[in-house]
Amino acid sequence: MISKSVLSFDVFGTLVDVRRGSYPVFESILSDCSRPDIDVRDFWERWETHNIARYWQPYRPYKDICALSLADTFRDFDVAANPQLIERYFAAFPSFTIFPDVAATLAKLSGRYRMAVVSNIDDALLAATPLPDVFSIICTAERAKGYKPDGTLFRFLVEKAGVPISDILHSGQSQFTDMVGGKPLGLTIAWINRRGVPLDPKVPAPDFTFPDIASLVPLLVSG
């Protein structure tokens, strides 16, 4: 077991199955652009790569980043279309679902720890996302005026938590935002590697690696 007082969680890909929830949206966009031949998973991952690159730039709202990144991805795949089609993605947030292990795990942990969400997102989109009501510390890119990978959002977390960084365990799925942003600050990171992807050699190693958040329980709860 480890001793912590605050547990923080990435949301999309860690608690919420954002890929499964948004693939149909991107399939509809590609279909309407007469490009159903493009693999939606390849398209989605390229779009997310552009998003992450923009997180390093001066702050702009997540919605703006998504639209700009969609325009880039359209160019990458030689698609002629309006990037404002990204509005379909934003409209889908209320229909996103949590992973099967999330509700029970968060209910168990929230009785023992202060709980935080740390998300590269706008407030309105987080509010539209169906999440268990267990979080007392809300950290979004909109509130921090910055994103995870350069450490801005994690410094905001430490400020709002009001505890030493050594008292926080952060759990997240993105090695390129959660680990790259958190480990250089000294944050303890549990990599929630639900997809079983390899660790990029340029990414700081996490303190723990788990296939889901249910695996956190033996680390944090005795008995």
C-alpha positions as CSV (number, residue, x, y, z in Angstrom):
1,M,0.0,0.0,0.0
2,I,1.0,3.6,-0.5
3,S,0.1,6.6,1.6
4,K,-1.7,9.5,-0.1
5,S,-4.5,11.9,0.8
6,V,-5.7,13.0,-2.7
7,L,-6.5,10.9,-5.7
8,S,-6.7,12.6,-9.0
9,F,-8.0,11.2,-12.2
10,D,-7.8,11.9,-15.9
11,V,-11.3,11.6,-17.4
12,F,-11.4,10.8,-21.1
13,G,-9.9,7.4,-21.7
14,T,-9.4,6.7,-18.0
15,L,-12.9,7.0,-16.6
16,V,-14.9,7.6,-19.8
17,D,-14.7,5.5,-22.9
18,V,-14.2,8.4,-25.2
19,R,-13.1,6.4,-28.2
20,R,-16.1,4.2,-28.3
21,G,-18.3,7.2,-27.7
22,S,-16.9,9.3,-30.4
23,Y,-16.0,6.9,-33.2
24,P,-19.6,7.0,-34.5
25,V,-19.4,10.8,-34.6
26,F,-16.2,10.7,-36.7
27,E,-17.6,8.0,-38.9
28,S,-20.6,10.2,-39.6
29,I,-18.3,13.1,-40.4
30,L,-16.2,11.0,-42.8
31,S,-19.4,9.6,-44.4
32,D,-20.8,13.0,-45.0
33,C,-17.5,14.0,-46.6
34,S,-17.8,11.0,-48.9
35,R,-14.7,9.4,-47.3
36,P,-16.0,6.3,-45.6
37,D,-12.9,4.5,-46.9
38,I,-10.8,6.2,-44.1
39,D,-10.3,4.1,-41.0
40,V,-12.0,6.0,-38.3
41,R,-9.5,4.8,-35.7
42,D,-6.5,6.1,-37.7
43,F,-8.3,9.4,-38.3
44,W,-9.2,9.8,-34.6
45,E,-5.7,9.1,-33.4
46,R,-4.2,11.5,-35.9
47,W,-6.7,14.2,-34.7
48,E,-5.8,13.5,-31.1
49,T,-2.1,13.8,-31.9
50,H,-2.7,17.3,-33.3
51,N,-4.7,18.1,-30.2
52,I,-1.8,17.1,-27.9
53,A,0.7,19.2,-30.0
54,R,-1.6,22.3,-29.5
55,Y,-1.7,21.7,-25.7
56,W,1.9,22.9,-25.6
57,Q,1.0,26.3,-27.2
58,P,-0.4,29.4,-25.5
59,Y,-3.8,28.6,-24.0
60,R,-6.9,28.5,-26.2
61,P,-10.2,26.8,-25.3
62,Y,-10.4,23.0,-25.9
63,K,-13.2,23.5,-28.5
64,D,-11.0,25.8,-30.5
65,I,-8.2,23.3,-30.4
66,C,-10.4,20.5,-31.5
67,A,-11.6,22.5,-34.6
68,L,-8.1,23.5,-35.6
69,S,-6.9,19.9,-35.2
70,L,-9.8,18.6,-37.3
71,A,-8.8,21.0,-40.0
72,D,-5.2,19.6,-39.8
73,T,-6.5,16.1,-39.9
74,F,-8.7,16.8,-42.9
75,R,-5.6,18.0,-44.7
76,D,-3.6,15.0,-43.6
77,F,-6.2,12.7,-45.2
78,D,-6.9,14.9,-48.2
79,V,-10.5,15.6,-47.1
80,A,-12.2,18.8,-48.2
81,A,-14.6,19.7,-45.4
82,N,-15.6,22.3,-42.8
83,P,-13.8,21.8,-39.5
84,Q,-16.9,23.1,-37.7
85,L,-18.2,19.6,-38.2
86,I,-16.5,19.0,-34.8
87,E,-19.6,20.4,-33.2
88,R,-21.0,16.9,-33.6
89,Y,-18.3,15.6,-31.3
90,F,-19.2,18.2,-28.6
91,A,-22.9,17.3,-28.9
92,A,-22.1,13.6,-28.1
93,F,-20.6,14.2,-24.6
94,P,-23.8,13.6,-22.7
95,S,-24.0,10.1,-24.3
96,F,-20.5,9.1,-23.4
97,T,-20.3,6.2,-20.9
98,I,-17.9,5.3,-18.1
99,F,-15.9,2.1,-18.2
100,P,-17.5,-0.8,-16.3
101,D,-15.1,-0.7,-13.4
102,V,-15.4,3.0,-12.7
103,A,-18.6,3.5,-10.6
104,A,-17.8,0.8,-8.0
105,T,-14.1,1.7,-7.7
106,L,-14.7,5.5,-7.3
107,A,-17.4,4.8,-4.7
108,K,-15.0,2.7,-2.7
109,L,-12.1,5.1,-2.9
110,S,-14.2,8.3,-2.3
111,G,-15.0,7.1,1.2
112,R,-11.3,7.3,2.1
113,Y,-9.7,10.0,-0.1
114,R,-10.3,13.4,-1.4
115,M,-11.1,13.0,-5.1
116,A,-10.1,15.2,-8.0
117,V,-10.6,15.3,-11.8
118,V,-7.8,16.7,-14.0
119,S,-8.9,17.1,-17.6
120,N,-7.7,18.9,-20.7
121,I,-11.3,20.2,-21.3
122,D,-13.6,23.1,-21.2
123,D,-15.9,23.4,-18.1
124,A,-19.1,23.1,-20.1
125,L,-18.0,19.8,-21.8
126,L,-16.9,18.3,-18.4
127,A,-20.3,19.3,-17.0
128,A,-22.0,17.6,-19.9
129,T,-20.1,14.3,-19.3
130,P,-21.9,11.7,-17.1
131,L,-19.5,11.1,-14.2
132,P,-20.1,9.8,-10.6
133,D,-20.6,12.6,-8.2
134,V,-17.6,12.0,-6.0
135,F,-15.2,14.8,-7.0
136,S,-14.6,17.7,-4.7
137,I,-11.6,19.1,-6.7
138,I,-12.3,20.1,-10.3
139,C,-9.3,20.9,-12.4
140,T,-9.9,21.8,-16.1
141,A,-7.8,23.4,-18.7
142,E,-10.3,26.3,-18.8
143,R,-9.8,27.0,-15.1
144,A,-6.0,26.6,-15.2
145,K,-5.7,28.4,-18.5
146,G,-3.3,25.7,-19.6
147,Y,-3.0,22.0,-20.3
148,K,-1.3,18.9,-18.8
149,P,1.8,18.3,-20.9
150,D,3.6,21.5,-19.9
151,G,2.6,21.0,-16.2
152,T,0.2,24.0,-16.0
153,L,-2.9,21.9,-15.2
154,F,-1.0,19.8,-12.7
155,R,0.4,22.8,-10.9
156,F,-3.2,24.0,-10.7
157,L,-4.2,20.7,-9.1
158,V,-1.5,21.0,-6.4
159,E,-2.7,24.5,-5.7
160,K,-6.4,23.5,-5.4
161,A,-5.6,20.4,-3.4
162,G,-3.6,22.4,-0.9
163,V,-1.3,19.4,0.0
164,P,2.3,18.6,-0.9
165,I,2.6,17.0,-4.3
166,S,3.9,13.9,-2.6
167,D,0.4,13.4,-1.1
168,I,-1.3,13.1,-4.5
169,L,-1.7,10.0,-6.7
170,H,-2.7,10.8,-10.3
171,S,-4.2,8.1,-12.5
172,G,-4.3,8.7,-16.2
173,Q,-4.3,6.9,-19.6
174,S,-2.3,9.3,-21.7
175,Q,1.5,8.9,-21.5
176,F,1.9,12.0,-23.6
177,T,-0.1,14.3,-21.3
178,D,-0.3,12.6,-17.9
179,M,3.2,11.2,-17.6
180,V,5.0,13.9,-19.7
181,G,3.2,16.6,-17.7
182,G,3.2,15.1,-14.2
183,K,6.4,13.1,-13.7
184,P,8.8,16.1,-14.1
185,L,6.9,17.9,-11.3
186,G,7.4,14.9,-9.0
187,L,3.8,13.7,-9.2
188,T,3.2,10.0,-8.4
189,I,1.5,8.6,-11.5
190,A,-0.5,5.4,-12.1
191,W,-0.7,4.7,-15.8
192,I,-4.1,3.3,-16.6
193,N,-3.1,1.5,-19.8
194,R,-6.5,0.1,-20.8
195,R,-5.5,-0.4,-24.4
196,G,-2.2,-2.2,-23.6
197,V,-0.1,0.1,-25.7
198,P,3.7,0.2,-25.3
199,L,5.4,3.0,-23.4
200,D,7.2,5.4,-25.7
201,P,10.9,5.4,-24.8
202,K,10.9,9.3,-24.6
203,V,8.1,9.3,-22.0
204,P,9.0,9.3,-18.2
205,A,8.1,6.0,-16.7
206,P,5.1,5.9,-14.5
207,D,5.3,4.8,-10.8
208,F,2.6,2.1,-11.4
209,T,1.0,0.6,-14.5
210,F,-2.5,-1.0,-14.3
211,P,-5.0,-2.2,-16.9
212,D,-7.9,-0.4,-15.2
213,I,-8.8,1.7,-12.2
214,A,-10.1,-1.3,-10.2
215,S,-6.5,-2.3,-9.9
216,L,-5.9,0.7,-7.7
217,V,-7.9,-0.6,-4.9
218,P,-5.3,-3.2,-3.5
219,L,-2.7,-0.4,-3.7
220,L,-4.8,2.0,-1.7
221,V,-7.3,0.1,0.5
222,S,-6.2,-2.4,3.1
223,G,-8.3,-5.5,3.8
